[in-house]
Structures are given as structure tokens and as C-alpha cells.
Amino acid sequence: MNIEFGWLGGALLVLLLIVFLLNAVRIFREYERGVVFTLGRFWQVKGPGLVIIIPIIQQAVRVDLRTVVLEVPTQDVISRDNVSVKVSAVVYLRVIDPQKAIIQVVDYLNATSQLAQTMLRSVLGKHMLDDMLAEREKLNTDIRQALDAQTDSWGIKVANVEIKQVDLTESMIRAIARQAEAERERRAKVIHAEGELQAAEKLFQAAKILAQEPQAIQLRYLETLTVIGADKNTTVIFPLPMDLLTPFLEKQKRAEG
């Protein structure tokens, strides 16, 4: 009888030892840390590797130090020029202080997500619509800095913020298309006007040069006739310039005189 009690006692002792070890031994991976509390008070951050925890007296909260990709739900944003748009973004963050991440905030991922939504509306609301469409890198930096300043007290580092998409209403898309078309027409008219101005300047310079030499005008006239006469199927009637006949008339007058 004593032998049976001894055997049962030994088995019970072994069982208790196994249970103790299962509750006492913690293995933390390279990217994990354990925030250990002793009787409810913070003791220290342990890991990676094998960590012994005293059951009942101590508790350990596991924290992942890897970068987390956090999707920011689509937000309704009113820009500085009173245009309503829908904006979605992605936040890249990681825990740099496990103690603060566990003690200072209940759920750091949810808290950061809610804060990111608020910052997205706040920062983008200070900018014009054109800035949202053309200067995303600057806006990403502004949102990241504002968000990182708030999460620093939680032991969270915001590595990057990327605006994924800016959705416009159908009426705004049509308005932007009309604006772009008007801008293209304006540029075309400006280019045409500049071409006319340059052509007028060149014609003015050419007229000044030709006016200095009357013979040059006659040569230009003959050159034009040559170009016209190259087309054999065309009949052209033109007046004969008096300048061409003037030398012959003067010569005849001298002969008669």
C-alpha cells in the first residue's frame, strides 16, 4: 500500500514539474520580445531566446518587432479649395520600445490606425486638390512626420506613409478635363500668336532690306514668276512692273533728245 502511494506521489510530482515547466519556459524568436510583469508591476523586457517565468507570480506579454503594414480605410477629405475626395493610404510601422507599446496604450495597432485616419483628413485638408494629385511625396512626408510625433510616446516608429489612391467625383473629373482642354487651347493660341509675331518681325526686316535696293525687289519679282511658271497647267496673267521698263524708257528719251 505504501508502495502504491509512493508511486502515485512520484507520478504526481513529475506531473506538477511538467506543468511548471510548460508554464515557466518561454521561447522568444529573434524578432520577438517579452514584456515581463512581476505581481502586476513591470519588471523588464526579456528575449530573444529562452526565458524562465515564475508561474502565477510573473506574466509575460509577447511583442512582435517586425514592420507591420497597416491599411488606412478610405476617408472623405475636403481639400482647402472645398473639393470633396476619397483618399486611402498605407502606413508602415514597427515597435521600437516594447515596454511603452504594452503599458502606454491598450491596442497600439488599433490606436495607430485611428490616429492615421485623423491625421490623413487633417493634413490633406490643408492642401489644394492640385497638391494632392501632383505632390504626393511631400504629402506622404507631412503625414508621416505628424503621425510619428504622436506615436513616439507609444514606442511606435512610423517608417513610411503612402497615399494609395485619390478618388474624385464624376463631376469633378469632367471639370478637370474641361480645364485641361482649355489650357491646351490657350497654349495653342499663344504658340500661334508667337509664330505670327516672329513671322511679322522677319517680314519687316526683309522689307527694310529690299527697300534699300530697288533691283532686289525686281529680282524677287522675277523669282516669283519663275516659281509660278513651273506649273505648266496654270495660266497666270499679271501686270508688268514699270520698274522693269524704266531703264528702256529713259534710254529712248535720251536718244530722241
Secondary structure by P-SEA (a helix, b strand, c coil): caaaaaaaaaaaaaaaaaaaaaacbbbbcccbbbbccccccccccccccbbbbbcccbbbbbbbccbbbbbbcccccccccbbbbbbbbbbbbbbccccccccccccaaaaaaaaaaaaaaaaaaacccccccccaaaaaaaaaaaaaaaaccccccccccccccccccaaaaaaaaaaaaaaaaaaaaaaaaaaaaaaaaaaaaaaaaaaacaaaaaaaaaaaaaaaaccccbbbbbbcccccaaaaaaaaaaaac
